[in-house]
Amino acid sequence: MFDIVAWGLGTQELMIILVIVVLLFGGRRIPELARSLGQGIKEFQKSTRDSAADEADKDKEQP
């Protein structure tokens, strides 16, 4: 029903992975991990945008 075609994972496999993650990290630690992952992604995207803007500015300055 909810098969993820790219990796061939079905609903049962995803549930098993979720249970293993909860057992490894605990219920309290998972939101902290998700929050820090989100902040890291946001910082990466910001630095990528800033880098692209700097490159565009350098291209405009060159004769």
PAZAPA-4460 file (N, C-alpha, C; in steps of 0.05 Angstrom, whole numbers, plus 32768, in hexadecimal, padded with zeros to 4 digits):
% residues 63
    n_x    n_y    n_z   ca_x   ca_y   ca_z    c_x    c_y    c_z   seq   type   mol
   8010   7FE8   8000   8000   8000   8000   8011   8019   8000     1      M     A
   8023   801C   8014   8034   8034   8016   8051   802C   8010     2      F     A
   8055   801D   7FFA   8070   8015   7FF3   8081   802C   7FEA     3      D     A
   809A   802C   7FF4   80AE   803F   7FEA   80BD   8030   7FD5     4      I     A
   80B8   8038   7FBC   80C3   8029   7FA5   80E1   802C   7FA3     5      V     A
   80EC   8043   7FAA   8108   8048   7FA6   8119   8034   7FB5     6      A     A
   8112   802D   7FCD   8122   801B   7FDD   8115   8000   7FE0     7      W     A
   80FD   7FFD   7FD7   80EF   7FE3   7FD9   80E6   7FDE   7FF5     8      G     A
   80E1   7FF2   8005   80D8   7FEF   8021   80BA   7FF1   8022     9      L     A
   80AF   7FDE   8031   8092   7FDF   8035   808B   7FEA   8050    10      G     A
   8072   7FE9   8057   8068   7FF3   8071   8075   7FE4   8088    11      T     A
   8076   7FCA   8086   8081   7FBA   809C   809F   7FC1   80A1    12      Q     A
   80AE   7FC3   808C   80CA   7FCA   808F   80CE   7FE5   809C    13      E     A
   80BE   7FF9   8093   80C0   8013   809F   80B9   8013   80BD    14      L     A
   80A5   8003   80C4   809E   8001   80E1   80B4   7FF4   80F1    15      M     A
   80C1   7FE0   80E6   80D8   7FD3   80F4   80EE   7FE7   80F7    16      I     A
   80F4   7FF7   80E3   810A   800B   80E4   8103   8020   80F9    17      I     A
   80E9   8028   80FA   80E1   803C   810E   80E4   8031   812A    18      L     A
   80DC   8018   812F   80DF   800C   8149   80FD   800A   8151    19      V     A
   810E   8003   813F   812B   8001   8145   8136   801D   814C    20      I     A
   812E   8032   813D   8137   804D   8143   812E   8056   815F    21      V     A
   8115   8050   8166   810B   8057   8180   811A   8048   8196    22      V     A
   8120   802F   8191   812F   8020   81A5   814C   802A   81A8    23      L     A
   8158   8032   8192   8174   803B   8193   8176   8057   81A0    24      L     A
   8165   8069   8199   8168   8085   81A2   8155   808D   81B8    25      F     A
   8140   807E   81BC   812D   8086   81D1   8119   809A   81C7    26      G     A
   8102   809B   81D4   80ED   80AD   81CC   80F4   80CB   81D0    27      G     A
   8103   80D2   81E4   8109   80EE   81E9   811E   80F8   81D6    28      R     A
   8130   80E7   81CE   8147   80F0   81BE   8140   80F5   81A1    29      R     A
   812B   80E8   8196   8124   80EA   817A   811C   8107   8172    30      I     A
   810C   8115   8181   8106   8131   817A   811E   8143   817A    31      P     A
   8131   813E   818C   8149   814E   818D   815A   8148   8174    32      E     A
   815C   812F   816C   816B   8128   8153   815E   8135   813B    33      L     A
   8143   8134   8139   8135   813F   8122   8139   815E   8122    34      A     A
   8138   816B   8139   813B   8188   813A   8157   818F   8131    35      R     A
   816C   8181   813B   8187   8188   8133   818C   8182   8116    36      S     A
   8180   816D   810B   8182   8167   80EF   8175   817D   80DE    37      L     A
   815E   8187   80E6   8151   819D   80D8   8161   81B6   80D9    38      G     A
   816D   81BC   80F0   817E   81D4   80F1   8197   81D2   80E0    39      Q     A
   81A2   81BA   80DE   81B9   81B5   80CD   81B2   81B9   80B0    40      G     A
   819B   81AE   80A8   8192   81B1   808C   818D   81CE   8085    41      I     A
   8181   81DD   8098   817B   81F9   8094   8195   8209   8091    42      K     A
   81A9   8203   80A1   81C2   8211   80A0   81D1   820B   8086    43      E     A
   81D0   81F2   807D   81DC   81EA   8064   81CF   81F8   804C    44      F     A
   81B5   81FA   804C   81A7   8207   8036   81AE   8225   8036    45      Q     A
   81B0   8231   804E   81B6   824E   804F   81D2   8253   8045    46      K     A
   81E5   8242   804C   8201   8245   8042   8202   8241   8024    47      S     A
   81F3   822E   801A   81F2   8229   7FFD   81E7   8241   7FEE    48      T     A
   81D1   824D   7FF9   81C6   8265   7FEC   81DA   827C   7FED    49      R     A
   81E7   8280   8004   81FA   8296   8007   8211   8292   7FF4    50      D     A
   821B   827A   7FF1   8231   8274   7FDF   8229   8279   7FC2    51      S     A
   8211   8272   7FBB   8207   8276   7F9F   8204   8294   7F9A    52      A     A
   81FB   82A3   7FAE   81F8   82C0   7FAB   8213   82CD   7FA8    53      A     A
   8227   82C4   7FB8   8242   82CF   7FB6   824E   82C9   7F9A    54      D     A
   8249   82B2   7F8F   8253   82AB   7F74   8246   82BD   7F5F    55      E     A
   822C   82C2   7F63   821E   82D3   7F4F   8228   82F0   7F51    56      A     A
   822F   82F9   7F69   8239   8314   7F6C   8255   8316   7F5F    57      D     A
   8265   8301   7F62   8280   8301   7F56   827E   8301   7F37    58      K     A
   826B   82F3   7F2D   8268   82F2   7F10   825F   830D   7F04    59      D     A
   824F   831C   7F14   8246   8336   7F0A   825D   834A   7F0B    60      K     A
   8270   8347   7F1E   8286   835A   7F21   829B   8357   7F0B    61      E     A
   829E   833F   7F00   82B3   833A   7EED   82AB   8347   7ED2    62      Q     A
   82BF   8354   7EC4   82B9   8361   7EAB   82B4   834E   7E94    63      P     A
***
